[in-house]
């Protein structure tokens, strides 16, 4: 991999004070189908969520409300475009089990449900351009999972992108084909998003928990970084 950088735009930190993004970078991984033990952890995370929360009033939970407010701030109606953590939580509370995709993806879903924060992986084996969480200018290209249609984000929409290719639209709403974590992925980065009331310390703790699961199930080497207003850019090259 060439020297590739990852940044969060200053506009994001300015508009969303206190926001941080934890990054777990993992290399030399042996991904695969989730063993029974890991699938059981996923089911336990779903059940734990059902014991803690109810669908009624979910939109007012502080960790859900913060994302609804963030989406509304860049022009996305929360009722039409739900953050990944709200969509996942609603699914679990309805009793609809999440599918087991593969070990690396399942680990991110388990952590999301346990801590009620967006946490997801992107494969970086073939990433060659810099990554950025930034406002879109509207010219970027996005192809949603299961589609071949090229879409363009709304100007000002928060996107996660590699160069001009959108990896995730509306911050945490929908991931595309690019950087999809597959069975043969050997290097990934996990994003752990912390909007207040979630703290930077908690985001780092979640990254540590993900690191432990990744090491246990997929091996490899990892390091943890924190993108913040004081540290908006890192290198993701091993």
Buried (B, 14 or more C-beta within 10 A) or exposed (E): EEEBEBBBBEEBBEBBEBBBBBBBBBBEBEBEEBEEEBBEBBBEBBEEBBEEBEEEEBBEBEBBBBBBEBBEEBEBEBEEBBBBBBBBBBBBBEEEEBEBBBBBBBBBBBBBBBBBBBBBBBBBBEBEEBBBBBBBEEEBBBBBEEEEEEBBBBEBBBBBBBBEBBBBBBBBBBBBBBBBBBEEBBBBBBBBBBBBEBEBEBBBBBBEBBBEBBBEBBEBEBBBBBBBBEEBEBEBBE
